Amino acid sequence: MSDEHRPLNVLFLCTGNSARSIIGEAIMNREGRGRFRAYSAGSHPKGEVNPHTLDLLRGLHYPVEGFRSKPWDEFTGPDAPQLDFVFTVCDDAAAEVCPIWPGQPMTAHWGLPDPAAVEGSPAEIALAFADTYRMMNNRITLLMNLPMAALDKLSLQRRLDEIGGRREAGA
């Protein structure tokens, strides 16, 4: 977080990069515009964004062009953005050995249930995606409201971990 005049770069990681990490990228880019710039990637990307993710985001008036399922190694090269934060949002990705991120970003695990794994009626599936959106939005709101300039690195890391460990009502 060296240049205080540029937006803080955030990477949301998941295994497939088709639902949770895409939702995080969408929320952060809209709600944190000017202060944060979000990206998403997967350790084993599915190659396409889950259609239920796109339906949810469209329904919430997000532009969905440009979202794609991509590998995390796009963020390890010399042309990659300098990351300030990396959040794993699924337990599989959290358990994997992550690449060495340029710039030594702060990392935390913000595990969320996988809405793409839900089986049931269209209404039950839509509810799972809406719940994921709600939980991710709550966590991102907490992050955006942290007094970044007033926290030392250790205090900030503790707060990031606390946000990820929140028990969500209804989860």
N, C-alpha and C positions, 0 to 999 in steps of 0.2 A: 504494500500500500504506500508506495514511495511518492508518487506524484499526486498531490492532493487536488490538482485541478482536473484530472481525468476521471471519468467514471470508474468505479471499482468493478473489476471483471470477476464474474461468478460462473463456475462450471457446475452443472448438475449432472451427476453420473448415475447410471443404472446399467443393468446388464444389457437389455434389449434396446434402450433408447427409443421407446415407442409410446410411452404413456407418462409415467411419473416425472421423468427428467424433462420431457417436452412441456408438461404442464408447468413445472418450475421455471423453465426458460421463458415461457409466455407471460406468466404473472410478473416475474422480476423485470422483464423488459418493459411492460406497460406501467406497473406501479412504481418502479424505480428509475424511470426514464430521467436521464441527466445525471443521476447519482450512481447508477449501477448499469452494467451491460452484461446480460446473461447469455450463456451458451449451454448446450447439452450434448452428451455423448454416451456411448455404451461400450462395455468391455467386449460384448459379442452382439453388435447391433443387428436388429431384425431386418434392416434394409428398407423398412417402410414404417411410417407412423401409424399407430393403431387407429382405425377409422372412428372408433368411439371417442378417442382423444380429440380428433379433429371436429367431430360433431359437437362435443362439449364446448370447445373453444369458439367455434362458429356461433353457437347459441349464446355465448357470453360476449359476442361482438369483437373477438380477436381476429386479426388478419392471420390466416393460416398458411398463406403462400410462403414458401421458404423453409418451413419446418421439414427436417429430414432426419432419418435415423443414420447416425454416423459413428465411426470408431473413435475411441478416446485418443488414439495416437495422432489425430489431427491437432491436438493441443499440446504436443510434446516437442515439436520441431522449432527451428529458429524463427519461422514466420508466424508462429502461434501468438495469440494475445498473451500478455503477461497477466497471469491469474492472481487474484487476491484471495479468493475463496474457492474451495472445492467441496461440494456436499454430495455424499453418496446418499441416494434416496431409496435403495433397496438393499436388503441384507446380503444378497449374493455378491453384489459389487463391493460392499463393505468388507467382505471376507477375502476378496481377491487381492493379490499384490498389485498395487497401483503403480503406474509409471512415476518416475521422478518428474515432478512438475517444475518447469522453469520458474524462477522467482520465489520458490518456497512459499506457496500460498498457505493460508490457514485452512485446515480441513476439519470436517465434522461429519458424523453420520446422522442423517435425518430420515431414518427408515420409515417407510409408509407401506401399508398393505397394497398389493398389486391389483389394481382394478381390472386389468386384462385377464386375470386368472379367475374372475367371478363368472360362474355359470348360472343361468336362470333366464327369467323373462327379460325382454328388452327394458322394462322399467327397473328391474333389479340391477341390471348391468349399468344403466344410466345413473342409478343411485350410487353405485360403487365409484364411478368416475366423478360424480359430484362431491362425494365424501373426500376423495383424494384431493380434488381441487380445494375444498374448504380447509383441509388440514395443511396443505402446502401454502395456501394464502395466509393462514394464521402465522405460520413460521416465518414466512418472508416479511410479513408486517412487523413481527417482533425484531427481525434482523434490521430492517430499515429504520426502526426507531431507536436502535442502540446509539448511545453517544460515542461514535467511533473515535473522535479526536480525544475524548477524555479517558479512554480505556487503554491501559498498557496491553501488550500482546498476551500475557498470561490471563489477565482478566477477560479480555475479548474471547480467548479460546474457551474459557470456562462458560461464558455466556452462550457461545455457539453450541457447546455440548449440551447445555441446559435446554436450549430451544429444541434440539433434536430429541431430547429425552422426555419432552412433554407428553403427557397422557391426554389424548384428545377425547373429549366427550363424544360418545357414540362410536368410538373406534374399538 
